[in-house]
Amino acid sequence: MTAPTAVDISRLVDTEEGSVDRSIYWDPDLYAQELEQIFARCWLFLAHESQLAKPGDYVTTTMGQDRVIVTRKRDGSIGAFLNSCPHRGNVVCHAEAGNARGFVCNYHGWSFGLDGSLVGMHEQAAFDRSPGFDRTKLGLTPVAQVATYKGLVFGTFDPGAPSLTEYFGDFTYYLDVLLDNDEGGTEFLPGCISSVLNCNWKIAAENFAGDALHAGWTHDSGARAMLGKSVPSATDGESYQANVNGHCWEFNLDLVGNAATLGDRAILRYLRGREPAMAERLGPTRARMVGSMASVNVFPNFSFLPGQNTFRVWQPRGPQQIELQTWILVNRNAPQEIKDAYRKGVMMTFAPSGVFEMDDGENWEYATRANDGVVTRRQRLYYGLGLGTATTHPELPGNLYHGQVNDANQRAFLSRWAQLMQADSWDQVPS
């Protein structure tokens, strides 16, 4: 197999003029570069600590297209390892989640501890007689760095990557809106929804990074079904787009905008009743963001909707396919009826049969497949909405822009993509 051709990235994304070359959504050589330059380098979401409550608890997931096991080790720390046996490469753990004393490859019986070390194998004596055999060098390959932020577990394959807190920068101010609005912290409700979409991972990620424009048009019928009325205009009221290091949050300050679309008034009463406590903990501005009409993408492929509380990862499966993994985040101290209401509401809205997810999935698939026509690809895509709208706010950090209906965050997302695709190391990536 020939190596992928290196693509000149500088011509693909023009944030000054607001235009993008369509090839970034279909080109297989670009996709191969992404796996190296982005998914083998960035901090990627792995799990929530609530999924790894006790030693031996584990989940399996992917980092780019690399399979990994994430587990709570016996000393209480969290580790992550390639889910591939170093003997013949077989997948070691096939289950999505569970609790285990260790992991055993079903091909030749190689067994590994919760720390990834090789502890035994079938016909062990034969290996022990083999010159040069050293089991200490044949454990599961560890993910270079694993760290947590207020319940969320991330990993990176790059030992030279900045720390997780450096990677987030001032974006932690925004993350705390959902992760730290209650002293009890958060948890994932049990279960993960998995589905496949035939779209490029960036189309989904940038939609959550900043595409408030589509909500009132694409989701009008879904909003009427859930709310009995259309989605309020995203140009009404005080609204912003904010980004830091390619991490993007677009929002207004209506407190219960997204939450209202779940169709359960108990959730609205819960949020309104907690507003004074949240304001004391986060300040009044962030308290109003907790359930607001908003969307978020943590670069590169981890997204969520405040208020809706649907958390998802767009796992790349090729230049024109993703596997979507979805969880539901709630406050650990929330009453069970509220947790149940969130579960039901997310299933009705942002699940494979949800009233909003079906709208998005169809658009993303057609937006991907239409870009690779030999004539179509000659026309660049327009990303110029909101040029010149940079602003400031005494409380809101990062690069801030006025108005949710804006391409500012999408430009920031693609700018970060281009920076990483061109950089040889993190030293060359601006922050």
C-alpha positions in Angstrom: 0.0 0.0 0.0 1.4 3.4 -0.9 1.6 6.1 1.8 -1.0 8.8 1.7 -0.1 11.9 -0.2 0.6 15.0 2.0 -1.9 17.7 1.2 -1.1 21.4 1.2 -3.4 22.6 4.0 -2.7 26.3 3.8 -5.0 26.7 0.7 -8.0 24.8 2.2 -9.2 27.1 5.0 -9.4 30.9 4.6 -10.7 32.4 7.8 -10.0 36.0 6.7 -12.4 35.7 3.7 -14.6 33.0 5.2 -14.2 30.3 2.6 -13.4 26.5 2.8 -12.3 24.0 0.2 -14.8 21.1 0.0 -12.1 18.5 -0.1 -11.7 18.6 3.7 -15.0 16.7 3.9 -14.2 13.8 1.5 -10.5 13.5 0.6 -9.1 10.2 1.8 -5.5 11.5 1.9 -6.6 14.4 4.2 -8.4 11.9 6.4 -5.3 9.8 6.7 -3.4 13.0 7.8 -6.1 13.7 10.3 -5.6 10.4 12.0 -2.0 11.2 12.5 -2.0 15.0 13.1 -5.2 15.3 15.1 -6.5 12.0 16.6 -3.0 10.7 17.5 -2.1 14.1 19.0 -5.1 15.8 20.7 -6.8 15.0 24.0 -9.8 12.9 23.2 -12.8 12.1 25.4 -12.7 8.6 26.8 -15.4 8.2 29.6 -17.0 9.7 32.6 -15.6 8.7 36.0 -19.1 7.5 37.0 -18.6 4.7 34.4 -15.5 3.6 36.3 -16.7 3.7 39.8 -14.7 0.9 41.3 -11.5 -1.1 40.5 -12.0 -3.4 37.5 -14.7 -1.3 35.9 -14.0 -0.6 32.3 -15.3 0.7 29.0 -14.1 0.2 25.5 -14.0 3.0 23.0 -11.8 4.4 20.2 -9.3 7.2 19.8 -9.6 8.0 16.1 -9.7 4.5 14.7 -7.5 3.0 17.5 -9.4 0.7 19.8 -8.8 1.3 23.6 -9.7 -0.1 26.9 -10.3 2.5 29.7 -10.3 1.0 33.2 -10.1 1.8 36.9 -6.9 0.2 38.1 -6.5 -1.5 41.5 -4.8 1.5 43.0 -7.8 3.7 42.1 -6.2 5.5 39.2 -7.6 5.4 35.6 -5.6 3.9 32.8 -6.2 3.4 29.1 -4.5 0.9 26.8 -4.7 -0.2 23.1 -7.3 -2.9 22.8 -5.0 -5.1 20.7 -3.0 -8.0 21.8 0.8 -7.6 21.1 1.0 -11.2 20.1 -1.1 -11.4 16.9 -3.1 -8.1 17.2 -6.5 -9.6 18.1 -9.0 -7.5 20.0 -8.5 -8.3 23.7 -11.9 -7.0 25.1 -15.0 -7.2 23.0 -17.5 -6.0 25.5 -18.6 -2.3 25.6 -18.4 -2.0 29.4 -18.2 -4.2 32.5 -16.1 -5.2 35.5 -13.1 -7.6 35.2 -10.1 -8.8 37.2 -8.1 -8.6 34.0 -8.4 -9.1 30.2 -7.7 -12.3 28.3 -7.2 -12.6 24.5 -9.4 -15.4 23.2 -6.9 -16.2 20.4 -3.9 -17.6 22.2 -4.8 -16.9 25.9 -2.5 -14.0 26.6 -3.8 -12.4 29.8 -3.3 -8.8 31.0 -3.8 -7.1 34.3 -5.8 -4.0 35.0 -2.6 -2.0 34.5 -2.1 -3.5 31.1 0.8 -5.7 32.1 1.2 -9.2 30.6 0.6 -11.7 33.4 0.4 -15.0 31.7 -0.4 -17.0 28.5 -1.4 -20.4 27.2 1.6 -22.7 27.0 3.6 -20.3 29.1 6.6 -22.7 29.4 7.1 -22.6 25.6 7.5 -18.8 25.7 9.7 -19.0 28.7 12.1 -21.2 26.7 12.2 -18.7 23.8 15.4 -16.7 23.7 14.8 -13.0 24.3 11.2 -13.4 25.5 10.5 -10.6 28.0 6.9 -10.3 29.2 7.6 -6.8 30.8 7.9 -5.5 27.2 4.8 -7.1 25.9 1.9 -5.6 27.9 -0.9 -3.6 26.3 0.4 -0.4 24.9 -0.6 2.4 27.2 -2.2 5.7 26.1 0.6 8.2 26.8 -1.4 10.6 29.0 -4.7 10.1 30.8 -6.3 12.9 32.9 -9.7 14.0 34.2 -11.5 17.3 34.4 -14.5 17.4 36.9 -15.6 13.9 36.1 -14.7 13.7 32.4 -11.8 11.4 31.4 -9.6 12.3 28.5 -6.5 10.7 26.9 -3.8 11.5 24.3 -1.4 9.3 22.5 1.2 12.1 22.4 3.5 12.2 25.4 4.5 15.7 24.3 1.0 17.1 24.3 0.3 20.0 26.7 -1.5 19.1 30.0 -5.3 18.7 29.8 -5.8 22.0 31.6 -3.5 23.8 29.2 -5.3 22.2 26.3 -8.6 23.6 27.6 -7.2 27.0 28.6 -9.9 29.4 29.6 -12.6 27.1 28.2 -12.9 25.5 31.6 -14.9 28.7 32.5 -17.6 27.5 30.1 -17.2 23.7 30.9 -18.0 24.4 34.5 -21.5 25.6 33.5 -22.6 22.0 33.3 -19.8 20.2 35.1 -19.8 22.3 38.3 -23.2 23.9 38.8 -23.9 21.6 41.8 -21.6 20.6 44.7 -22.4 16.9 44.0 -20.9 16.9 40.5 -22.2 15.0 37.6 -22.7 11.4 36.3 -23.6 9.6 33.1 -26.9 7.7 33.2 -26.2 4.0 32.5 -26.1 3.0 28.8 -24.7 4.3 25.6 -26.6 4.8 22.3 -24.5 4.0 19.3 -25.4 4.7 15.7 -23.7 5.1 12.3 -24.0 8.1 10.0 -22.5 8.5 6.5 -21.0 11.9 7.0 -17.6 13.4 7.7 -16.8 13.9 11.4 -16.1 17.6 11.0 -19.6 18.4 9.7 -21.1 17.1 12.9 -18.5 18.7 15.1 -18.7 22.1 13.6 -22.5 22.0 13.7 -22.3 21.7 17.4 -19.4 24.2 17.5 -21.6 27.1 16.3 -24.4 26.4 13.9 -27.4 28.1 15.6 -28.6 29.2 12.1 -30.0 25.8 11.3 -32.1 25.4 14.5 -35.1 27.5 13.6 -35.3 26.1 10.0 -34.1 22.4 10.1 -35.8 21.7 13.5 -39.0 23.7 13.1 -41.3 20.7 12.8 -39.5 18.9 15.7 -39.8 22.0 17.8 -43.5 22.3 17.1 -44.0 18.7 18.1 -42.1 19.2 21.4 -43.0 22.8 22.2 -46.2 23.4 20.3 -44.5 26.3 18.6 -41.4 27.2 16.5 -37.9 27.6 17.9 -37.5 31.2 19.0 -35.2 33.2 16.7 -31.6 32.9 17.6 -31.1 36.6 16.8 -33.4 37.6 19.7 -31.9 38.6 23.1 -28.3 38.6 24.3 -26.3 35.9 22.6 -22.7 35.0 21.8 -20.2 32.7 20.3 -17.1 31.9 22.3 -14.0 29.9 21.5 -10.7 29.0 23.1 -8.0 26.8 21.4 -10.6 25.5 18.9 -13.1 24.6 21.6 -16.4 26.3 20.9 -19.6 27.3 22.8 -22.5 29.2 21.2 -25.3 30.4 23.6 -27.8 32.8 24.7 -28.9 33.6 28.3 -32.4 32.3 28.5 -31.8 29.6 31.2 -34.3 27.0 29.9 -34.1 27.2 26.1 -32.7 23.8 25.2 -34.2 22.2 28.3 -37.7 23.2 27.1 -37.4 21.1 24.0 -37.2 17.9 26.2 -40.9 18.3 26.7 -41.0 17.9 30.4 -42.0 20.8 32.6 -40.5 19.1 35.7 -37.0 19.8 34.2 -37.9 23.5 33.8 -39.1 23.8 37.3 -35.9 22.0 38.5 -33.7 24.5 36.7 -35.6 27.6 37.7 -35.7 26.4 41.3 -31.9 25.9 41.3 -31.1 29.3 39.6 -30.2 31.1 42.9 -27.9 28.3 44.0 -26.3 28.1 40.6 -25.8 31.9 40.6 -24.1 31.7 43.9 -21.8 29.0 42.7 -21.1 30.2 39.1 -22.2 33.8 39.0 -25.5 35.0 37.4 -24.3 34.9 33.8 -23.2 31.3 33.8 -26.3 30.3 35.8 -28.4 31.6 32.9 -26.3 29.4 30.5 -27.1 26.1 32.2 -30.2 25.2 30.2 -30.0 27.8 27.5 -30.3 27.4 23.7 -26.7 26.5 23.1 -24.3 23.9 21.6 -20.7 23.0 22.3 -17.8 21.2 20.7 -14.6 20.4 22.5 -12.0 20.0 19.8 -11.8 17.8 18.0 -14.9 15.6 18.2 -16.6 15.7 21.7 -19.9 17.6 21.7 -22.9 18.3 24.0 -26.0 20.4 24.3 -26.4 22.4 27.6 -30.0 22.0 28.8 -30.5 18.9 26.6 -27.6 17.2 28.5 -26.9 14.9 25.5 -23.1 14.2 25.3 -21.7 12.6 22.2 -18.5 11.7 20.4 -18.3 11.7 16.6 -15.9 8.7 16.1 -14.3 8.8 12.7 -14.8 5.7 10.6 -13.4 7.0 7.3 -13.7 10.3 5.4 -17.4 9.8 4.9 -18.6 7.9 8.0 -18.8 8.3 11.7 -20.0 6.2 14.6 -22.0 8.4 17.0 -21.8 7.5 20.7 -24.3 9.2 22.9 -24.7 9.5 26.7 -26.9 11.5 29.1 -25.3 13.7 31.8 -27.1 14.7 34.9 -26.3 16.2 38.3 -25.5 13.4 40.7 -27.7 15.0 43.3 -30.7 15.5 41.0 -33.9 13.7 42.1 -34.5 10.4 40.3 -37.6 11.8 38.6 -35.5 14.5 37.0 -32.9 12.0 35.9 -35.7 9.9 34.4 -37.1 12.9 32.6 -33.7 13.7 31.1 -33.4 10.2 29.9 -36.8 10.2 28.3 -36.4 13.6 26.8 -33.1 12.8 25.2 -34.4 9.6 23.7 -37.3 11.6 22.1 -35.1 14.3 20.7 -31.4 13.4 20.2 -31.4 9.6 19.6 -31.5 7.7 16.3 -35.3 8.0 16.2 -35.4 11.4 17.9 -37.3 14.3 16.3 -34.1 16.5 16.0 -31.4 13.9 15.3 -33.2 12.6 12.2 -33.2 16.1 10.8 -29.5 16.6 11.4 -28.4 13.2 10.2 -30.0 13.5 6.8 -28.5 17.0 6.3 -25.0 15.9 7.3 -25.1 12.9 5.1 -26.1 14.9 2.0 -23.7 17.7 2.9 -20.9 15.1 2.9 -21.7 13.2 -0.2 -22.5 16.2 -2.4 -19.0 17.7 -1.9 -17.0 15.2 -4.0 -18.5 15.8 -7.4 -15.7 16.7 -9.9 -17.4 20.0 -10.8 -19.0 20.7 -7.5 -15.7 20.5 -5.7 -14.4 23.5 -7.6 -16.7 25.9 -5.7 -15.6 26.8 -2.3 -18.0 26.8 0.6 -19.1 30.1 2.3 -18.1 30.5 5.9 -18.2 34.3 6.1 -21.3 34.9 8.3 -20.5 37.3 11.2 -17.1 38.5 10.0 -16.2 41.6 12.0 -18.4 40.7 15.0 -15.7 40.2 17.6 -16.7 41.7 21.0 -15.8 41.7 24.7 -17.7 41.0 27.9 -16.5 41.7 31.4 -17.2 38.1 32.5 -16.8 36.0 29.4 -13.2 34.9 28.5 -11.8 33.6 25.2 -12.4 34.9 21.7 -16.0 36.3 21.9 -18.4 37.2 19.1 -21.7 38.9 19.2 -24.7 36.8 18.1 -25.4 33.1 17.9 -26.2 33.3 14.2 -22.6 33.5 13.2 -19.9 31.4 11.5 -17.2 32.6 14.0 -17.0 29.4 15.9 -17.0 27.3 12.8 -14.1 29.4 11.5 -12.3 28.9 14.8 -12.8 25.2 14.7 -11.5 24.9 11.1 -8.6 27.3 11.9 -7.5 25.0 14.8 -7.9 22.0 12.4 -5.6 23.7 9.9 -3.0 24.6 12.6 -2.7 21.0 13.8 -2.7 19.6 10.3 0.3 21.7 9.4 2.3 21.5 12.7 5.1 19.0 13.3 4.8 19.3 17.0 2.7 21.0 19.7 5.4 23.7 19.9 4.2 24.9 16.5 0.5 25.1 17.6 -0.5 28.6 18.8 -2.7 28.9 21.9 
